[in-house]
Amino acid sequence: MAQASSYDERYAGQGYYWGTKPSAICHQVLQLIPPDRAVSLLDIGCGEGRNAVFFAHSGYGVTAFDESAEGVAKTERLAKAVQVPISVFQADMNEHRLEQDFGILFSTGVFHLIPRNLRQEVFTHFKRRTTAGGLNVFSLFVRKPFIGKAPDSDPGAEPWLSGELLTLYHDWRIEYCAEEVFDCMSGGIPHQHAVNRMIARKP
């Protein structure tokens, strides 16, 4: 639970460490599976809830979890402020296994905390728990030799390699896949990240 303690410290303040604006990829989800019918969505590693609350406000049936108790509390607080319903709980994504299927599995910026030897198992499970025609929408950090370690990097993190996520979805339709480098101010110190964003649809 060392990672949980680390994020509890980050999220302990009144403000939102990652802000409250949703990730840009959230808008692509609205286009691919619009919430004009009942659509269940799971936010894996929801942090302080910025994306989960956006999806709930857009009309999805949202469930979310995070390892950090502070993150879960702030997700609930943000949902209450926006007046949207969200089912949120505390869990470790490396240990927790889903007991129901979802139309959309979403996650951003946490999969570097999945050890390399667990990835095949974890993602096979995610794929199995996605409904037919549903989406897996994932953004994760990738290793680049020209980008240094972030000042608030996680101890024991294992960034992915370019193309590694895509190989796990060779049997799904890839709706979107891109890699980019972006500037970040988390922790108050300017730095950069390389990130792979992918949207895959289950046949």
PyMOL commands that set and color helices and strands:
alter all, ss='L'
color gray80, all
select helices_A, chain A and resi 2-11+26-32+50-58+69-82+111-113+116-128+164-167+186-188
alter helices_A, ss='H'
color red, helices_A
select strands_A, chain A and resi 40-44+61-66+87-90+102-108+130-141+173-184+191-201
alter strands_A, ss='S'
color yellow, strands_A
deselect
rebuild
show_as cartoon
